[in-house]
């Protein structure tokens, strides 16, 4: 089982907030070696390919689209792991949820930078002790 430094589970829901969460996660993985996405349906189906990734990572991150927190509920129910870092578009970043698959690129960049900061802070804390 490969061990990733950071594994991200993200919402890719039909609303703007779900699409924004997914875009933030995708860009973080593309831009940061050692970061990986986990397939949330694989976790929900109890497949090793998803469960092993969640359980084997040093830092597990959940990027939620909205207060329904589907990602957290799926991961906790099937993998039994709480995230080291968890953010949610509506409550943490004030994004207004709408039933459209469009989001603001400026918001995406702002949120991506904040999530990256939170991940690095958590990793630094873990290394210190």
Buried (B, 14 or more C-beta within 10 A) or exposed (E): EEEBBBBBBBBBBEBBBBBBBBBBBBBBBEEBEBBBBBEBEBBBEEEEEBBBBBBEBBBBBBBBBBEBBBBBEBBBEBBEBEBBBBBBBBEBBEBEBEEEBEBEEEBBEEBBEBBBEBBBEBBEEEEEE
